């Protein structure tokens, strides 16, 4: 298993309990595919460095996890087709 870190930005117009629901959705996606979550850090609403689709802020979440490369690929695919995610990145951490 490899170590990964992902940061994603959720659209800011969600309700507070909806953020928890969205975070749980991606957490279970990683775990159901054989990955292991080591840390979830919710940064909360922050101002974006530049406007994205007429949005000036977003809800930031940082997740560290251990998984096989296929899990990271599937996570990337799901991020891309999700309407609630405005930006994301998945980075493999050095050993």
N, C-alpha and C positions, 0 to 999 in steps of 0.2 A: 504494500500500500504506500501511496505517496501522500505528502502533506500539501494541502492547498489552502489558499485564502481567497475568499470572494467578498467583494463589496458590491452591494446593489442599492439603487435609489428608488424608493417607492413614491408614486404620485402623492402630493401633499393633501389632496382633498378628501382622503379617506377618514373614516371615524377612528377613534383610538383603539377600539376593540378589533377593528378590521385590520390594523397593522399587525396585531398579534396573530390573527388568523392567516395572514399572508406569510409571515415569518414561519409559522408552524407548517404551512404548505411546503415551503422549500426545505425545511429541516427534515420533514418526513420523506421528501423525495430523495434526499441524500441517504437517509437511514434505510429506506426500503430497497435501495439499490446496493446495499452492502457497505455503505460508508459509515464513518464514525465522526460525530460532531465533537470537537474538543473545546470550542468556545463560541458563544454568540454575544456580540457587543452591539447594543442598540444605541446609536449616536443621537437619534431623534431628528427633529426637523432642523435643517440647516439651509442657509442661503447657498444657492448654486453659484459657481464661479462665472457662469454665463447662462443665458436663457436657453432652455431646451423646450421646444414645442410650446412656447409662450409661458413656460413655468419659471418662476424665480426661486423656488425652494423645493426641497424634497426631504423625505425621511430616509436617513442613511442607516444601513445595517451591515456589520462586518461579521463574517462567519469563517472560523478556521475548522478544517475537517481533514480526516485521513480517508482516502478512497483510491480505487483503481481509476485509470485514465478514462474509462468508459463512463463513469459516474460524472466526471467533470464535463465531458462532452454532452451528456444528456441534460445536465443542469444548464449549460450554455444554450442548448436548443430550446429548453422550456422558457428561459429568460427572454429569448428573442421573440417568442410568440405570445408572451404575456402582456396584456394591456396595462397592468398596474406597475410594471417596471419601466422606468424611463432611461436608466443607464445601469450597466453592470460590467464587472471585470472579474475574471478568475485567474489567479496567479499560483503557479507551483512554487512552493518554498524550497529553498536549498536544504540539503541534508546537514 
